[in-house]
Amino acid sequence: MYIVAIGWAYVILMMAITASSIGKALAVLFFLGILPLALFIYVADGPRRRRRSMALADKVARQSDGRDTQSD
């Protein structure tokens, strides 16, 4: 997953370097580089976030099941 993001960042960086002005370079870098990469990483990392949250919920459920609910 990250190799695609690294390759895309490299291509966009080369496009920004060859832009005719600083403003165009920054626009290319932001709109073609940062925004799409952030979206790609967010979407591609979704299953891992879901597994992590489910594991945390299971851990909390197991901890609450092991408690003694009656006081002495």
C-alpha positions as CSV (number, residue, x, y, z in Angstrom):
1,M,0.0,0.0,0.0
2,Y,2.7,2.5,1.0
3,I,4.8,1.8,-2.1
4,V,2.0,3.2,-4.3
5,A,1.8,6.3,-2.1
6,I,5.6,6.8,-2.2
7,G,5.6,6.4,-6.0
8,W,2.7,8.9,-6.4
9,A,4.5,11.4,-4.1
10,Y,7.7,11.1,-6.1
11,V,5.9,11.8,-9.4
12,I,4.0,14.8,-8.0
13,L,7.1,16.2,-6.5
14,M,8.9,16.0,-9.9
15,M,5.9,17.7,-11.5
16,A,6.0,20.5,-8.8
17,I,9.8,21.0,-9.4
18,T,9.3,21.5,-13.1
19,A,6.4,23.9,-12.7
20,S,6.9,27.4,-14.2
21,S,6.2,29.3,-10.9
22,I,6.2,28.8,-7.2
23,G,2.4,29.3,-7.0
24,K,1.8,26.6,-9.6
25,A,4.3,24.3,-7.9
26,L,2.5,24.7,-4.5
27,A,-0.9,24.2,-6.2
28,V,0.3,21.0,-7.9
29,L,1.9,19.8,-4.7
30,F,-1.2,20.4,-2.6
31,F,-4.1,19.5,-5.0
32,L,-2.4,16.6,-6.8
33,G,-0.1,15.4,-4.0
34,I,-1.2,16.0,-0.4
35,L,-5.0,15.8,-0.8
36,P,-5.1,12.6,-2.9
37,L,-2.5,10.9,-0.7
38,A,-4.3,11.7,2.5
39,L,-7.5,10.3,1.0
40,F,-5.8,7.2,-0.3
41,I,-4.1,6.5,3.0
42,Y,-7.3,7.1,4.9
43,V,-9.3,4.7,2.7
44,A,-6.6,2.1,2.4
45,D,-6.1,2.1,6.2
46,G,-9.8,1.6,7.0
47,P,-9.7,-2.2,7.5
48,R,-6.8,-1.9,10.0
49,R,-8.6,0.8,11.9
50,R,-11.8,-1.3,12.0
51,R,-9.9,-4.4,13.3
52,R,-8.1,-2.2,15.9
53,S,-11.4,-0.8,17.2
54,M,-13.0,-4.2,17.3
55,A,-10.1,-5.7,19.2
56,L,-10.3,-2.8,21.7
57,A,-14.0,-3.3,22.1
58,D,-13.5,-7.1,22.7
59,K,-10.8,-6.4,25.2
60,V,-13.0,-4.0,27.1
61,A,-15.9,-6.5,27.0
62,R,-13.6,-9.3,28.3
63,Q,-12.4,-7.1,31.2
64,S,-15.9,-6.1,32.2
65,D,-17.1,-9.8,32.1
66,G,-14.4,-10.7,34.6
67,R,-15.4,-8.3,37.3
68,D,-17.3,-9.2,40.4
69,T,-20.5,-7.3,40.4
70,Q,-21.6,-8.2,44.0
71,S,-20.0,-6.3,46.9
72,D,-19.1,-8.0,50.1
